[in-house]
Amino acid sequence: MANSTARATERTVSGGSGATALDTEFYRGLGLYDSTMVVVGSMIGSGIFIVSADMARTVGSPGWLLGAWLLTGVLTVVGALSYGELAAMMPRAGGQYVYLREAFSPLWGFLYGWTLFLVIQTGTIAAVSVGFARYFGALVPWIADDNYLVAPIHLSTGYALSLSTTQLVAMLIIALLTWTNTRGLQWGKVIQNVFTTAKTGALLGLIVVGLLLGWNHTAVADNFGNLWTPRGVVDIVPGLSAMTAFGLFVALCVSQTGSLFSADAWNNITFTAGEVRDPRRNVPLSLALGTFIVIGLYLLANVAYLVTLPFDQLQHAPGDRVATATVNAIFPGLGVTVMAIGIMISTFGCANGLILAGARASYAMARDRLFFRAAGRLNTAKVPAWALVLEGLWAAFLVLPRTYDPATRAYGNLYNNLLDYIISAALIFYILTIAGLFRLRKTRPDADRPYRAVGYPIVPALYIAGAATILIVLFIYRTATTWPGLIIVLLGVPVYFAWRPRS
């Protein structure tokens, strides 16, 4: 009888009416600064230093490059401000998983948690960790993609497994950060604060150096004197490019795959709400502060690129490493070393934030009996150690599979494909979560809402409309990388019903 009562109590606390209560099992060690550092640190990885080259080739002009980043900024900030109401209303560990569960049903919460664990969070951890290792390889030549400890073992025509020194370093980074986070929130918080402060300062330094020392009169005259003139445009699909009005519209939507991915993970602080002091105030505030800071830095970084590099050099930066090309133009020969150190700091802090936050969503699922039961327990340091370990093991595994192109004999990374697939799925869940804001206003009109979404209902509705438009364009013009993402999400449906009887 006692066990039955305990299980019933647990279900009430983790779901239902208990969703608006505060978690009591965690150590509340994150203040406003710490929470903002989780937002900023999870957002800034390596994308801002790379993706502008591909975006520039797609949209074809400096003005529309800035416009694409501005669109990303508006969507991100509006999304964060809308999430603030849900975060203040339901300040529980698990964040977005809880919002979807409460607004719609446990199935929708599970599909998000399933996709988050399978690809979104763990795939990003793998990508960021490999990014760290590759830039470390610029300083230590022994670390290289083609320096194999275990040569590629081909599983089929297009797939293989391998262990290179780059992959080894990435896995060691995942293991180290997983271990430190199992030691307690204080460890993860210190790493996050130190590395996020350092990389924010480094990005700000890149901006200041670019604007003050990199000012190239020829580049400025060409880029800003011909702000909207298209050049160097590549086709989105054969016969369609940014040279026409409709093509430009499609190009702006397609380019969001790079910029939105670079600005993603701002929602990670909602996963850790159970460990935030005064979460009804600090979680919404950190979402607003963090996204404003990052989007401001991203826009200024692109201005720094444009005042330093002629547009064709930005479009065709070696390896798409725009930031490295910018620093090299200012300090010839030092770009690779300086940016390698900067991006290593950035990716290390980003990986830590992703590892810290993602395990809390798995914890919330396990408390609802929708994930491995061990993941729903806290260790003596009051952190979900088993959820961290499971997340770390899967992220480390995702480092190993390789894609293979027989025509070029070139190897890629499977997680890159998975991340391409999941951009559309992430947008679906963002749209659904903000739609949940409308639904909860109707189904729970009397719930305590310490913070209300700015401009409701118009501003959240504009986010849904804008994100849905981008999503539709991606499904039409990027079918190879969008439909598989939807399939990954839908595969969670039978898994949910297979797991559900255990509840």
N, C-alpha and C positions, 0 to 999 in steps of 0.2 A: 504494500500500500504506500509506504514511504517513497519507494522508487517511482511509482506511478505519479505521485504528487509532484516529485522533483521534475519528472519529465514534462508534466503539464505546465509547471511553473516556467521551465526553460523555454517551452514553445511560446508561452505568452510574452516572455521578456524579449525573445528574438523576433517575434512577428506580431501580427494583429495590432491591438491597441497599444501594445508595448513599444511599437516602433517610434513613438514620439517621446518615450522616456529616455533617460540618460543611462549609458553603460556604467556599471559599477565595478566590473571585474578588472578593468585596466588601470594602469598608472597614468594619470593625466600629467604628462611632462612637456607638452608642446604649447608654448605661448604663441602670441600673434606673430612675432618675428620668426620663430621656428616654423610655424605653419606656412608663412609666406615663402620661406626658403624651400619648403617641400614643393610648393607650386612652381616657383621659379626654377628650382633645380631639376624637377621632373620634365619641365618644358624644354630647357636649353640642353641640347645634346650636341650632335655634330651637323644636323641638318642645315642650320642657318649659314654654315661655312661652305656649303656645297650646292644646295638645291637651286640657288638663284640662276646658275648657268643654264640648267635645263628649262627653267621657267622663262628665261630670256629668249631662248630659242623658240619656245612655244608661242609667246605673246608678241615677240618681235620688235618691241620698242621700249626705251627706258621708262616712259610715262606709264605704259600698261604694266610693266614689271612692278613699279611702285603701286599701281592700282590693284594688282593681284594680291600684293602683300597687305594693302589697306583692307581689301575685302576679307582676307583671312583674319585680320585684326578685329574688324567689326563683328564677324561671326563668333570669334573666340571670346571677346569681351561680353557680348550680349549673352552668349551661352553661359558664361561664368556668372553673370549677374542673375540670370534666370535660375541657375542651380542654387544660388544663395538662399532662395526661399525654401527649397526642399531641404537644404543642409541645416537651416535653422529650425525647420519644423521637425525633422527626423535626424538628430545628431548622433547617429549610430555607426558603429563599426560596419564596414561594408559599403557605405555610401550609395553609389548609383545602383548597386544590386538591390539594396533595400528600397530605394525610390521606385524602381520598376516593379518590384514585388508588391508593394503597397498600392501603387497606382493602378496596376492591371491585374497581375496574378503571379503566383510563385513560378509558373512556367516562364514568363517573360524575364523575371529576375534570374532564373537559372540559365536561360539562353545567353544572357549577358555575361554571367559569371563563367559559364562554360567557354564562351568565345574569348573572354579576358584571359582565363588561365591557359587555354590551348594555344592561343596565338598573340592576342593584342599585347598583353603584359610580358609574357615570357619571350615571345618573338622579338619584342623591342629590347628587352634585356640582353638577349643574344646578339642582336645587331649592334647595340651600343657597346657591348663588351668587345666584340670583334673590331669595332671602330677604334676603341682604345688600343687594342693590340697592334693594329695596323700602323697607327701613328707612333706607337712605341718602337715599331720596326724601323721607322725613319731615323731613330737614334741608336738602335741596337740591331745591326743587319742580320744577326742570327734569327731574329723573329721575322719570318716571311711566309707568305701564302704557299710558296712552292718548296719550302724546306720541311719535308715530311718526316715525321716520326713513324707514321703508318701511312704508306702510299694509298691512293684511292682504290677502294675495293668496289667494283662496279656491281650494282644490284640489278640494273636494267640498262637499256640503251641510254636513258637520260638521267640516271641517278646513281650516286656513289656515296660511300662513307670514307672519311679520311681523318687523319689527325696531323695537322701541320703545327709548327711552332706558334703560328698566329692563333690557331684554334686552342692550343694548350694554354696560352696566356689568357685568352678570353675565358676559358673554363676556370682557371685559377682565380681570376677576378670575381667571377660569379660565386665561387666557393668562399673566398675571403669575405665578401660583403654579406653573403648569407650567414656565415658564422658570426660576424660582428653584430649583425642585427638580432641573432638569437641570444646574445649576451644581455640584451635589454635595450629599452628605448633610448636611454642616454647615449649609448654608443652610436646608434644610427643617427641620432639628432646631432651629435658633435660632428660626425663625418659630413652630414648634409650641410650644416651651417658653414663649416670651414670651406668645403669645396664649392658650394654655391656662391658664397661671398667672393671667393677667388675667381671663379669663372665669370661672374657678373662683372667684376672689376676688369678682367682680361678682355671681355667683349666691349666694355666701355672704353678700354684703352685702344682697342682696334679702331673704334669709331673716332676717337679723338685724334689718333695718329693719322688716320685716313683723311679726316677733314682738315687738319692743320698742316701736316707734312706731305700728304699724298696729293694735294691739290694740283691736278694736271690741267692746265689751261686748255689744251687741245681736247682732252676728254670731256671737260666741262662744257666747252663750246659745242661739241658734237652731241653729247648726250642731252644737255638741257636746252640747247638751241634748236635741236630737232627732236623734241621730247616725244612726239607722237608718230614720227616717221618710221614706218616699218622697214626692217632690214634683217638679213640673216634668218628669215623665218623658215621653220621646218613644217612639213605637213603633219596635221593631227592624224588624218587618214588620207589615203591617196585622193587628191583633188580638193581637199579642204584644209585651209590654213587661215591664219589671222589676217590675211590680205583682204578679206571681205568682212562686212559687218557681222554676218552670221558666224563666219569662221572665227572672228575675234571673240564673240560671245562664248563659243564652244572652247576656244583656247583659254579664256579666263577661268572657265569651270574646270577644265582638265588640269590646268596648272596648279589648282588647289591641292592636288594629291601630294605635291611636294611641300607647299607652305603649311597646309593644315597638319601634315604629319610632323613637321618641324615645330609646330606650336601646340601639338597634342599633349596629353597627359596632365593638363591643368586640373582635371577632375580628381587626381590622385589624393588630394588632401581630404576629400569626402570619405575615402576608405578608412582613414585614420581618425575619424571624428571622435571615436571612443577614447582617444588619448590626448585630445585637445582640451586645454583649460577654457572654461566658458565657451563651449563650442557653438552655442546659438549666436554668439557675437563674432567669435574669432574665425570660424570656418568661412562664413560669407565674406567677411572683410578680407581675409587672406586670398580668397578667390579673386576678388576685385583688384586688390593691390598687386598680386602676383601677375595676373594677366596684363594689366596696364603696364607694368614694368617691362615685361618680356616683349610685348608687341611694340612698345616704344623703342626698345633697343633693336629689335629686328628691322623696323623701318629705317632707323638711323644707320644701321649697318649697311643696308642696301644703298643709302645715299652715299656712304663712305666708299662703297665699291664703285659707284657711278662717277664720283669726282676724281677717282684715281685711275680707273681703267677705261679705255675706249670700249664702246659697246661690243664690238666684235671680239675683243680680248676677253670680255666678261662672258660672252656666249661660248667661247671655245677655250676657257681656262683648262690647263692640263689636268686631266682626271676630274674635271668639274670643280676643282678646289679653288673657288673664287677668292676666299679669304687668304689662302697661301699666295695666290697671284698678286693680290693687293699688297700684302706685306713685302713680297719680293720686289714689287715696283718701287717701294719706298726704301727698303734696305736690301739691295741686290745680294743674293746668295744666302740671306738669313731667313727667308720666308718659310722654307720647309722646317727648319729647326724651331723657330719661334711658334709657328702654328701647331707643330707636333706637340709641343709642351702645353700650349693653350688648350688644344682639343683633348689631350689626355686628361687634364684637370676637369674639363667640361664633361667628358663621357664618364669619368669615374664618379663624379657627383650625381650625374643623371642616373646611372645604373643603381647607385645606392638608394636614391629616392624611389625608383620603380620597384626595387626589391622590398624596401620597407613597406610601401603602401599596398602593393598587390596582394601580399599574404593576408591582409586584413579582410579582403573580399572573400578569399577562400575560407577564412575563419567563419565569416557570417553564413556562408553556404553550409558549412559543416554543422553549425549550430541549428540549422534548419533541416538537418539530416539529408542534405543534397550534395554532400561531398564526403571524402574520407573522414570518419569520425574523429580520428586523432588530430586532424587539422583544426578542430573546434575546441582544443584545450590550450590553456596558457601554461607556460613553464614557470619556474620559481621567479624568473625575472619579469613575469607578467607580460610576456609577448607570445604570440602563436608560433612556437618554434617548429612544430611539425608542418604547419602551413608554409613557413619559410623554407624548410628543407625540401618539401615537395615541389614548390615553385622553383627553387634553385636547381634541383635535379632535372626538371623538364627543360628549363632554360639552357642548362649545360648540354643536354642531349640535342637541342635544336642547333647547337653550334656545329655538330658533326656531319649531318647530311649535306651532300653537295649536288648541285645540278650539273649536267654535262651536255655540251653541244658537240656532237660528233663531227659536224662540218668544220668547226674552228678548233676543236679539241680543247676548248676553254671550260674551266670549272667556275661555277657560281656557288651561291649559298642558298639552300632551300628556304631559310627563314626570310630572305629578301622577297622571294615569290609569295610566301605566306603573308608578309606585311603588305605587299601590293594588293593581295586579295582582300585584306581585311579593312582597308581604308573605307570602302563602301559600307561594310558592316558596322564600323565605328560610327559613321554618320547616321546610319539607321537607328542605333541605340541613343545617340544624342537627340535625334528628332523625337523618338519615343519618350525619352525622359522629360523633355520640355512639354510634350503633349500631356504627360502625366501631371504636370503642373496645373493645366486646365482641368483635367479630370478630378484631381484632388480638391480643387476649389469648389467643385460641385458636390462630390461625395462626402467631403469633410469640411463643410463651410465654417464650422465652429472650432476647428483645430487651432491651437496656439501657433501664430506665425509672427515671431519677433521681427523678422525681416520679410518684406514683400517685394516681389520682382519689380524692378524699375520699368515703368511704362506698360505694365500689364493692362490689357491683353495685347496691345499693338506690338510692342517690342519683341516679346517671345514669339508671337505669330510671325513676325518678319523673319526671325531666325529659322523657324520651321519652313517657311516659304523659300528662303534663300538656300538652305541646306538641301531641301528636297529638289530644288532646281538643279543644283550641282550633282546630286545623286542620280537624277534621271539622265543627265548628259553623260555621266560616267558609265551608266548601264548601256547607253546607246553606242558611245564612241570608245569605250575602254572595256569591251566585253570580256576580253581574255583575263583581265585582272579584277573584275567586279562580280561576275556571276559565281566564280568559285568561292568568293567570300560569303555570299548568301548561302551557298551549299554547306559551308563549314558551320554556319549558324544553324541551319535546319537539321544538320546531323545531331544537334543537341536534343531535338524533340524526342526521338526514341530513347536516348540516354536518360532523359528526364523521367520518362514513364517506367524505364527499367529500374531506376534508382528510387523512385518515389515510394514503392511499397515498403521500403525499409523505414520510412518516416513513422 
